[in-house]
């Protein structure tokens, strides 16, 4: 079985297990996803969602964030960790969106990563969820699970992204990565994965061309 064939099976299996793929971060406006993505660095999505509720209420527009006092933003986002650095980059990124991009979210990775505090992970998240363009979000779940499934031997985010771009159809990338997050939380956890009960393992074994039980690298 080639990596592309294996990837196709994994994609279809995850789609069957999690038919309703969606971003774990709660947002309504494109710039809110940018901010939530920035806050998610070294922080859980669940905590980010708790913090962004009062944050987005206090600053309801992009202009409000661009004019915000950095210390006041920092106080609200304190539970997310690295709050001083994150607050500074959030305000700077919002100002740049207004000044250099007319308040519109850029549509290329290259432009998105020029925004303060925005790396390839968040840039890809925006590409897929905001612009519906090809994207691979290489978060910890993606890297861990794709390694275990034999879709990549790399562990560095950019290299994993490049490996997956070769075997994951462009239209599937965003949903595939959202499903990996859910699968990583429910079954393929970093510690003590539930291999014996894994629904994806059963799915892959049933569809293996050679009839052999699918084995991952846990």
Secondary structure, DSSP 4 states (H G I P E B T S, - for coil): --HHHHHHHHHHHHHHH-SS---SS--SSHHHHHHHHHHTTTS-HHHHHHHHHHHHHHS-SHHHHHT--HHHHHHHHGGGSSHHHHHHHHHHHHHHHHHHHTTPPPSSHHHHTTSTT--HHHHHHHHHHTT--------HHHHHHHHHTTS-S--SHHHHHHHHHHHS-GGGHHHHHHHHHHHHHHTS-SSS--GGG-HHHHHHHHH-TT-PPP----
